[in-house]
């Protein structure tokens, strides 16, 4: 059975070749700068944030597969904040993924949640 989607437009489209506001390398460099400014070692930051030394090393190097939850914990530990916001509005005649029912489709047909 074919599934018909409404036309879905993501605000930034395909990210290939586009500069992202929060890239792994930028976050890693910011973490390293904040840690050094506080005068703490990578090992100390790892212990304080409940992560491992290898994780801190990888994060500071900008490894893009670092676990998001751990990254957020380290940012919080260092007092770094991020500002995230929704796109201002839909383009005329278009809908965003959530409005198109993609999450329902994934849960029903693929067993995945939104």
C-alpha positions, 0 to 999 in steps of 0.5 A: 500500500502506498502512503501519500504525504502532504507536501512537506518543506523543512525550513532549512531543507537538506543540510548537505553543504550548509553551515549549521549554527551549532556544529559539533566542531563549534560546540567542542571548541566552546567547551574547551574554551570554557573548561580552560577559562575555569582552569579545570582539566578534561579529567575533572570535567569528566568526573564533575559532569558524570561522563568519561575522559574519552567522551570529553576528549571526543567532544572537544575535538568536535566528534559529531557522534557524541551523545546529545544527552551527555553533551547537554550535561557537559554544557550545563556543568560549564554554564554554557547555554544554547538558544533554540527556537521554532521556525517563525511560520509555515510557508504558504501552502506548505506544512512542517513534518509534524503537521504532515503526520510523519510521526504517526506514519513512523510509529504505525508502519515502522515502530519508531516514535517521533 
